[in-house]
Amino acid sequence: MKSRILKTVGLIAAMVSCIGMTAFAAPSPAASTVVTAVSSATDADGNAVNVSITSEIPAEYTQAVADIKTEAKLKEVQEAISMRT
């Protein structure tokens, strides 16, 4: 009988302590500016990473590519995407 009471008290104490616990997760990162250029990049080993685009952009998309490279158009597209979610 005594062990049953101790088990019950122990379970109640564990449940009460679990109720009081909260998650201590880091907040999600947020950006307030738009990245327009990359000054440098390195991989996990610290080696420099060079990125180059080797494919040609079709003629019908050249204006869209030029538009999206401007900060105003990029912000507009990001806002439109964030409104969808």
N, C-alpha and C positions, 0 to 999 in steps of 0.2 A: 504494500500500500504506500509506503514511504517513497519507494523508487518511482511509482506512478505519479505521485504529486511532484516530485523533483523534475521528472521528465516534462510534465505539463508546464511547470513554472519556467523551465528552460526553453521550451518551445514558444511560450508566450513572450518571453524576453527577446528571443531571436526575432520573432515576427514584429514586435514593437520597434526594435532597432532597425529592421529593414524598411519599415514604413517611413522612418525619419531620414533615410539616406536619399541624397539627390545626386544627379549626374554632374560631374565637374568637367564637362567637355569644353574645349577651347571654342571661342566664337568663330563663325565662318569669316574668312577674309573678305574684305570689301575694297574695291578700288574707286577712287574719286577722280582719277585722270585716265586718259587714253594713252596707251603706249604707241608712239609714232616711229620709234627707231630702237634698234638694239645696239648697244655699244660693244658688248662682248658676251660670249657664252662659253661655258665649260661643261664637260661631262663629269661623271662621278669621280673619275680619276684626276680631275684637274686639267685635262688636256683641252686645248682650244677646239671649238666646234665651228666649222665653216658651213654655212647654209647657202645653197644657191639653187635657183629655180631653173631647171633645164628644159621644161616643156614650153612650147609656144602657146600663147593665148590666142584663141580664135578671134578673127576680126570683129565679129558681132559682140564680143565681150570686152573689147578694149575700153569703151567708154565706161562701162560698169566698174572695171578695175581702176580706172583713173578716178572715178567718183568715190569709191570706197577708201581710197588712200587719203582722202581729206578727213580731217578730224570731225567736221560737222556731220558728214554723211555717215561716218562710222558710229557716232553717237546716236544718230537717228535709227540706224539698223539695230544697234544694241537695245535701244528703248523699245523698238517694235518686237524684238525677240523676248524681252523681259515681260512685256504685256501679255504675251501668249501663255506664259507659264504661271 
